[in-house]
Amino acid sequence: MQHIPVYYTPLQVAAATGTSPSAGKPALVIEDWLASALPIVVREPTLVTADQLSLAHDRTYVDEILSCKLKNGFGTHAADVAASLPYTCGSMLSAARAAIREGGVACAPVSGFHHAHYARNYGFCTFNGLMVTARVLQSEGARRIGILDFDQHYGDGTEDILNQTGRDGIHHISAAKDWWSPSQAVDFLKQIPKMIGEMIDCDVILYQAGADPHVDDPLGGWLTTEQLQARDRAVFATCRAVGVPVAWNLAGGYQRDARGGIAPVLTIHRNTMRECVAVFQAYQAYPAQT
């Protein structure tokens, strides 16, 4: 049996803060996937350096975040959040490198990227791991990177960094720019292959598989559970069909259960992994132990 590589370390986890569970979500997701007997192999990510973070962010901003002089995306000076950030970005970078190197797919169970601007944070996002990953990959020789952002919210931070540092070699699609209504759901799903077709010349697609477009999400509200699964199936199947590697992350999700936990969000992320497995498991060359 082949296994899907997931880049995770407890060092990428911090205490959840306020209304967002994202800082603590990676540990809960990994626990859920293993308990569900999903065919994943957990690999240790390589952390990113301050120099690598500065490929996408202002260096003074980077240094002041890491030293806790500036508030992070959660609005705190928490040291555990600052310590986790090189690993959350490192998880995304490690997954993208694996997808390129080994072909197919890899996962970074992380959130909190696309609202981080060039020199400021916003909306639970401190460093933009999408753009950090893209810039590091370009420094390593990648020609073109796709960013396919299917979170509920617009990737304003990604756009700001592209405006500040240049767009050469990066193709960014943020679905929230054009898609937000239940009346658009069927058309949105039909358009996914076309969107990926615009990235067919990319070395890798960085896919944000947000859980927050779910109809019951307090910050979302336009796709059903089944439609979210169809979204993920279309992304993975199209990437597989056109031969473009894909590295995906969790992005947003804010539903709570009756006890205040995030069981509904975990269900959506579990469904995404199941769709990933269904498309890629038969083709992956990844062994169960590495």
C-alpha positions as a Markdown table, in Angstrom:
| # | Residue | x | y | z |
|---|---|---|---|---|
| 1 | Met | 0.0 | 0.0 | 0.0 |
| 2 | Gln | 1.3 | 3.4 | -1.0 |
| 3 | His | 1.2 | 6.3 | 1.5 |
| 4 | Ile | 0.7 | 10.1 | 1.0 |
| 5 | Pro | 3.5 | 12.1 | 2.5 |
| 6 | Val | 2.5 | 14.7 | 5.2 |
| 7 | Tyr | 5.1 | 17.1 | 6.5 |
| 8 | Tyr | 4.5 | 17.6 | 10.2 |
| 9 | Thr | 6.3 | 18.2 | 13.5 |
| 10 | Pro | 5.0 | 19.2 | 16.9 |
| 11 | Leu | 7.2 | 22.2 | 16.6 |
| 12 | Gln | 4.7 | 23.7 | 14.0 |
| 13 | Val | 2.0 | 23.8 | 16.7 |
| 14 | Ala | 1.2 | 26.6 | 19.1 |
| 15 | Ala | -1.7 | 27.3 | 21.5 |
| 16 | Ala | -4.9 | 28.2 | 19.6 |
| 17 | Thr | -5.8 | 31.8 | 20.2 |
| 18 | Gly | -9.2 | 33.5 | 20.1 |
| 19 | Thr | -11.7 | 32.5 | 17.4 |
| 20 | Ser | -9.1 | 30.8 | 15.1 |
| 21 | Pro | -8.0 | 27.2 | 15.8 |
| 22 | Ser | -5.2 | 27.3 | 13.2 |
| 23 | Ala | -2.2 | 27.5 | 15.5 |
| 24 | Gly | -3.1 | 24.3 | 17.2 |
| 25 | Lys | -4.9 | 22.6 | 14.3 |
| 26 | Pro | -2.0 | 20.6 | 12.8 |
| 27 | Ala | -1.7 | 18.3 | 15.8 |
| 28 | Leu | -5.5 | 17.7 | 15.8 |
| 29 | Val | -5.6 | 16.9 | 12.1 |
| 30 | Ile | -2.7 | 14.5 | 12.3 |
| 31 | Glu | -4.3 | 12.7 | 15.2 |
| 32 | Asp | -7.6 | 12.5 | 13.3 |
| 33 | Trp | -5.9 | 11.2 | 10.1 |
| 34 | Leu | -4.0 | 8.5 | 12.0 |
| 35 | Ala | -7.0 | 7.5 | 14.0 |
| 36 | Ser | -9.0 | 7.2 | 10.8 |
| 37 | Ala | -6.3 | 4.9 | 9.4 |
| 38 | Leu | -5.7 | 7.1 | 6.4 |
| 39 | Pro | -2.7 | 5.9 | 4.4 |
| 40 | Ile | -0.3 | 8.8 | 5.2 |
| 41 | Val | 3.4 | 8.8 | 6.1 |
| 42 | Val | 4.5 | 11.6 | 8.4 |
| 43 | Arg | 7.8 | 13.2 | 7.5 |
| 44 | Glu | 9.8 | 15.8 | 9.4 |
| 45 | Pro | 9.7 | 19.2 | 7.6 |
| 46 | Thr | 12.8 | 21.4 | 7.3 |
| 47 | Leu | 12.3 | 24.8 | 8.9 |
| 48 | Val | 12.8 | 27.9 | 6.9 |
| 49 | Thr | 15.4 | 30.5 | 7.8 |
| 50 | Ala | 15.0 | 34.2 | 8.4 |
| 51 | Asp | 16.8 | 34.8 | 5.1 |
| 52 | Gln | 14.3 | 32.6 | 3.3 |
| 53 | Leu | 11.3 | 34.3 | 5.0 |
| 54 | Ser | 12.8 | 37.6 | 3.8 |
| 55 | Leu | 12.5 | 36.5 | 0.1 |
| 56 | Ala | 8.8 | 37.3 | 0.5 |
| 57 | His | 8.8 | 39.7 | 3.5 |
| 58 | Asp | 10.5 | 42.8 | 4.7 |
| 59 | Arg | 13.6 | 41.8 | 6.7 |
| 60 | Thr | 12.9 | 44.1 | 9.6 |
| 61 | Tyr | 9.3 | 42.7 | 9.8 |
| 62 | Val | 10.7 | 39.2 | 9.8 |
| 63 | Asp | 13.2 | 39.9 | 12.6 |
| 64 | Glu | 10.7 | 41.7 | 14.8 |
| 65 | Ile | 8.1 | 38.9 | 14.4 |
| 66 | Leu | 10.6 | 36.2 | 15.3 |
| 67 | Ser | 11.9 | 38.2 | 18.3 |
| 68 | Cys | 8.3 | 38.9 | 19.4 |
| 69 | Lys | 8.7 | 42.7 | 19.2 |
| 70 | Leu | 5.7 | 42.9 | 16.8 |
| 71 | Lys | 2.3 | 41.3 | 17.4 |
| 72 | Asn | 1.7 | 38.2 | 15.3 |
| 73 | Gly | -1.3 | 37.5 | 13.1 |
| 74 | Phe | -3.3 | 36.5 | 16.2 |
| 75 | Gly | -2.7 | 39.9 | 17.8 |
| 76 | Thr | -0.3 | 38.6 | 20.5 |
| 77 | His | 3.4 | 38.5 | 21.3 |
| 78 | Ala | 3.3 | 34.8 | 22.1 |
| 79 | Ala | 6.7 | 33.2 | 22.0 |
| 80 | Asp | 5.2 | 29.8 | 21.0 |
| 81 | Val | 3.6 | 31.3 | 17.9 |
| 82 | Ala | 6.8 | 32.9 | 16.9 |
| 83 | Ala | 8.8 | 29.7 | 17.4 |
| 84 | Ser | 6.2 | 27.7 | 15.3 |
| 85 | Leu | 6.3 | 30.0 | 12.2 |
| 86 | Pro | 9.5 | 28.8 | 10.6 |
| 87 | Tyr | 8.1 | 25.3 | 10.8 |
| 88 | Thr | 4.7 | 26.1 | 9.4 |
| 89 | Cys | 6.3 | 27.7 | 6.4 |
| 90 | Gly | 8.9 | 24.9 | 6.4 |
| 91 | Ser | 6.1 | 22.3 | 6.2 |
| 92 | Met | 4.7 | 24.0 | 3.1 |
| 93 | Leu | 8.1 | 24.3 | 1.5 |
| 94 | Ser | 9.0 | 20.7 | 2.3 |
| 95 | Ala | 5.7 | 19.4 | 0.8 |
| 96 | Ala | 6.3 | 21.4 | -2.4 |
| 97 | Arg | 9.9 | 20.1 | -2.7 |
| 98 | Ala | 8.6 | 16.5 | -2.3 |
| 99 | Ala | 5.9 | 16.9 | -4.8 |
| 100 | Ile | 8.4 | 18.3 | -7.4 |
| 101 | Arg | 11.1 | 15.8 | -6.5 |
| 102 | Glu | 9.0 | 12.6 | -6.3 |
| 103 | Gly | 6.0 | 13.5 | -8.5 |
| 104 | Gly | 2.4 | 13.6 | -7.5 |
| 105 | Val | 1.2 | 15.1 | -4.2 |
| 106 | Ala | 2.3 | 16.0 | -0.7 |
| 107 | Cys | 0.5 | 17.7 | 2.2 |
| 108 | Ala | 1.4 | 20.4 | 4.7 |
| 109 | Pro | -1.1 | 20.3 | 7.5 |
| 110 | Val | -0.9 | 24.1 | 8.2 |
| 111 | Ser | -2.9 | 27.3 | 7.9 |
| 112 | Gly | -2.5 | 31.0 | 8.3 |
| 113 | Phe | -0.8 | 32.2 | 5.1 |
| 114 | His | -2.6 | 34.2 | 2.6 |
| 115 | His | -3.5 | 37.4 | 4.6 |
| 116 | Ala | 0.1 | 38.0 | 5.5 |
| 117 | His | 1.4 | 41.0 | 3.6 |
| 118 | Tyr | 4.9 | 42.0 | 2.7 |
| 119 | Ala | 5.5 | 43.9 | 5.9 |
| 120 | Arg | 2.4 | 43.3 | 8.1 |
| 121 | Asn | 0.1 | 40.6 | 9.3 |
| 122 | Tyr | -3.6 | 40.3 | 9.2 |
| 123 | Gly | -6.4 | 37.8 | 9.7 |
| 124 | Phe | -4.6 | 35.1 | 11.8 |
| 125 | Cys | -1.8 | 35.1 | 9.2 |
| 126 | Thr | 1.8 | 36.2 | 10.1 |
| 127 | Phe | 4.1 | 34.9 | 7.4 |
| 128 | Asn | 2.8 | 34.0 | 3.9 |
| 129 | Gly | 4.0 | 30.5 | 3.5 |
| 130 | Leu | 2.7 | 30.3 | 0.0 |
| 131 | Met | 4.9 | 33.1 | -1.2 |
| 132 | Val | 7.9 | 32.1 | 1.0 |
| 133 | Thr | 7.6 | 28.6 | -0.6 |
| 134 | Ala | 7.3 | 30.1 | -4.1 |
| 135 | Arg | 10.3 | 32.4 | -3.7 |
| 136 | Val | 12.5 | 29.7 | -2.2 |
| 137 | Leu | 11.6 | 27.3 | -5.0 |
| 138 | Gln | 12.4 | 30.0 | -7.5 |
| 139 | Ser | 15.8 | 30.5 | -5.9 |
| 140 | Glu | 16.4 | 26.8 | -6.3 |
| 141 | Gly | 15.6 | 26.8 | -10.0 |
| 142 | Ala | 11.8 | 26.4 | -10.3 |
| 143 | Arg | 10.6 | 28.2 | -13.4 |
| 144 | Arg | 6.9 | 28.7 | -12.5 |
| 145 | Ile | 4.7 | 28.2 | -9.4 |
| 146 | Gly | 1.0 | 28.1 | -9.3 |
| 147 | Ile | -1.0 | 29.2 | -6.2 |
| 148 | Leu | -4.5 | 27.9 | -6.2 |
| 149 | Asp | -6.3 | 29.5 | -3.3 |
| 150 | Phe | -9.7 | 27.9 | -2.5 |
| 151 | Asp | -10.0 | 29.4 | 0.9 |
| 152 | Gln | -13.2 | 31.3 | 1.6 |
| 153 | His | -11.4 | 34.6 | 1.8 |
| 154 | Tyr | -9.4 | 36.6 | -0.8 |
| 155 | Gly | -5.6 | 36.2 | -0.7 |
| 156 | Asp | -4.9 | 39.9 | -0.2 |
| 157 | Gly | -1.6 | 39.3 | 1.4 |
| 158 | Thr | -0.4 | 37.1 | -1.5 |
| 159 | Glu | -1.4 | 39.9 | -3.9 |
| 160 | Asp | 0.4 | 42.5 | -1.8 |
| 161 | Ile | 3.6 | 40.5 | -1.9 |
| 162 | Leu | 3.3 | 40.0 | -5.6 |
| 163 | Asn | 2.8 | 43.7 | -6.1 |
| 164 | Gln | 5.8 | 44.5 | -3.9 |
| 165 | Thr | 8.2 | 41.9 | -5.2 |
| 166 | Gly | 7.1 | 41.1 | -8.7 |
| 167 | Arg | 4.9 | 38.5 | -10.4 |
| 168 | Asp | 7.3 | 36.9 | -12.7 |
| 169 | Gly | 7.0 | 33.1 | -12.6 |
| 170 | Ile | 4.0 | 33.0 | -10.2 |
| 171 | His | 0.4 | 32.4 | -11.3 |
| 172 | His | -2.1 | 33.2 | -8.5 |
| 173 | Ile | -5.8 | 32.4 | -8.4 |
| 174 | Ser | -7.8 | 33.3 | -5.4 |
| 175 | Ala | -11.3 | 31.9 | -5.8 |
| 176 | Ala | -12.8 | 34.4 | -3.4 |
| 177 | Lys | -12.3 | 37.1 | -6.0 |
| 178 | Asp | -15.1 | 35.7 | -8.1 |
| 179 | Trp | -16.9 | 32.9 | -6.3 |
| 180 | Trp | -18.9 | 33.3 | -3.1 |
| 181 | Ser | -22.6 | 32.4 | -3.6 |
| 182 | Pro | -24.3 | 29.0 | -3.4 |
| 183 | Ser | -25.9 | 29.9 | -6.8 |
| 184 | Gln | -22.4 | 29.7 | -8.3 |
| 185 | Ala | -21.4 | 26.4 | -6.8 |
| 186 | Val | -22.1 | 24.2 | -9.9 |
| 187 | Asp | -20.3 | 26.6 | -12.3 |
| 188 | Phe | -17.4 | 26.9 | -9.9 |
| 189 | Leu | -16.9 | 23.1 | -9.8 |
| 190 | Lys | -17.1 | 23.0 | -13.6 |
| 191 | Gln | -14.4 | 25.8 | -13.9 |
| 192 | Ile | -11.8 | 24.0 | -11.8 |
| 193 | Pro | -10.1 | 22.1 | -14.6 |
| 194 | Lys | -9.9 | 25.3 | -16.6 |
| 195 | Met | -8.2 | 27.1 | -13.7 |
| 196 | Ile | -5.7 | 24.3 | -13.3 |
| 197 | Gly | -5.2 | 24.4 | -17.1 |
| 198 | Glu | -3.9 | 27.9 | -16.7 |
| 199 | Met | -1.2 | 26.4 | -14.5 |
| 200 | Ile | -0.2 | 23.5 | -16.7 |
| 201 | Asp | 3.3 | 24.9 | -17.2 |
| 202 | Cys | 4.0 | 25.2 | -13.5 |
| 203 | Asp | 6.6 | 23.1 | -11.6 |
| 204 | Val | 4.1 | 22.7 | -8.8 |
| 205 | Ile | 0.7 | 24.0 | -7.7 |
| 206 | Leu | 0.3 | 25.2 | -4.1 |
| 207 | Tyr | -3.3 | 24.4 | -3.2 |
| 208 | Gln | -5.1 | 25.9 | -0.3 |
| 209 | Ala | -7.9 | 23.5 | 0.4 |
| 210 | Gly | -9.9 | 25.7 | 2.8 |
| 211 | Ala | -12.6 | 24.3 | 5.0 |
| 212 | Asp | -14.2 | 27.7 | 5.5 |
| 213 | Pro | -16.3 | 27.8 | 2.3 |
| 214 | His | -18.6 | 25.3 | 4.0 |
| 215 | Val | -22.2 | 26.5 | 4.3 |
| 216 | Asp | -22.1 | 26.1 | 8.1 |
| 217 | Asp | -18.9 | 28.0 | 8.6 |
| 218 | Pro | -19.4 | 31.3 | 10.5 |
| 219 | Leu | -16.8 | 32.9 | 8.2 |
| 220 | Gly | -17.9 | 31.1 | 5.1 |
| 221 | Gly | -21.1 | 29.8 | 3.7 |
| 222 | Trp | -21.6 | 28.7 | 0.1 |
| 223 | Leu | -20.5 | 25.0 | -0.5 |
| 224 | Thr | -22.0 | 21.9 | 0.9 |
| 225 | Thr | -19.9 | 19.0 | 2.3 |
| 226 | Glu | -20.4 | 17.1 | -0.9 |
| 227 | Gln | -19.5 | 20.1 | -3.0 |
| 228 | Leu | -16.3 | 20.6 | -1.0 |
| 229 | Gln | -15.4 | 17.0 | -1.7 |
| 230 | Ala | -16.2 | 17.5 | -5.4 |
| 231 | Arg | -13.9 | 20.6 | -5.3 |
| 232 | Asp | -11.0 | 18.6 | -3.9 |
| 233 | Arg | -11.6 | 15.6 | -6.2 |
| 234 | Ala | -11.5 | 17.9 | -9.2 |
| 235 | Val | -8.3 | 19.6 | -8.1 |
| 236 | Phe | -6.5 | 16.4 | -7.4 |
| 237 | Ala | -7.8 | 14.5 | -10.4 |
| 238 | Thr | -7.0 | 17.4 | -12.8 |
| 239 | Cys | -3.5 | 17.8 | -11.4 |
| 240 | Arg | -2.9 | 14.1 | -11.8 |
| 241 | Ala | -4.3 | 14.1 | -15.3 |
| 242 | Val | -2.2 | 17.0 | -16.6 |
| 243 | Gly | 0.9 | 15.8 | -14.7 |
| 244 | Val | 1.4 | 18.9 | -12.5 |
| 245 | Pro | 2.6 | 18.1 | -8.9 |
| 246 | Val | 0.5 | 19.5 | -6.1 |
| 247 | Ala | 1.3 | 20.4 | -2.5 |
| 248 | Trp | -1.7 | 21.3 | -0.4 |
| 249 | Asn | -2.5 | 22.8 | 3.0 |
| 250 | Leu | -5.5 | 23.1 | 5.3 |
| 251 | Ala | -6.1 | 26.9 | 5.2 |
| 252 | Gly | -9.2 | 28.2 | 7.1 |
| 253 | Gly | -12.1 | 26.6 | 8.9 |
| 254 | Tyr | -13.9 | 28.0 | 11.9 |
| 255 | Gln | -16.9 | 25.8 | 12.8 |
| 256 | Arg | -17.3 | 24.5 | 16.3 |
| 257 | Asp | -19.2 | 21.5 | 17.7 |
| 258 | Ala | -21.5 | 21.6 | 20.8 |
| 259 | Arg | -18.5 | 21.2 | 23.1 |
| 260 | Gly | -16.5 | 24.0 | 21.5 |
| 261 | Gly | -14.2 | 21.7 | 19.6 |
| 262 | Ile | -13.5 | 21.7 | 15.9 |
| 263 | Ala | -14.9 | 18.3 | 14.9 |
| 264 | Pro | -16.8 | 19.7 | 11.9 |
| 265 | Val | -13.5 | 21.2 | 10.5 |
| 266 | Leu | -11.6 | 18.0 | 11.1 |
| 267 | Thr | -14.3 | 16.2 | 9.1 |
| 268 | Ile | -13.8 | 18.5 | 6.1 |
| 269 | His | -10.0 | 18.1 | 6.2 |
| 270 | Arg | -10.4 | 14.3 | 6.6 |
| 271 | Asn | -12.6 | 14.4 | 3.4 |
| 272 | Thr | -9.9 | 16.3 | 1.6 |
| 273 | Met | -7.3 | 13.8 | 2.5 |
| 274 | Arg | -9.6 | 11.0 | 1.4 |
| 275 | Glu | -10.1 | 12.6 | -2.0 |
| 276 | Cys | -6.3 | 13.0 | -2.2 |
| 277 | Val | -5.8 | 9.3 | -1.4 |
| 278 | Ala | -8.5 | 8.2 | -3.9 |
| 279 | Val | -6.8 | 10.0 | -6.8 |
| 280 | Phe | -3.1 | 9.5 | -5.9 |
| 281 | Gln | -2.6 | 6.4 | -3.8 |
| 282 | Ala | -2.4 | 4.0 | -6.7 |
| 283 | Tyr | 0.2 | 6.1 | -8.4 |
| 284 | Gln | 2.5 | 7.3 | -5.6 |
| 285 | Ala | 6.0 | 5.8 | -5.2 |
| 286 | Tyr | 6.1 | 6.8 | -1.6 |
| 287 | Pro | 6.8 | 3.8 | 0.8 |
| 288 | Ala | 5.0 | 3.5 | 4.1 |
| 289 | Gln | 8.2 | 4.2 | 6.1 |
| 290 | Thr | 10.8 | 6.8 | 5.2 |
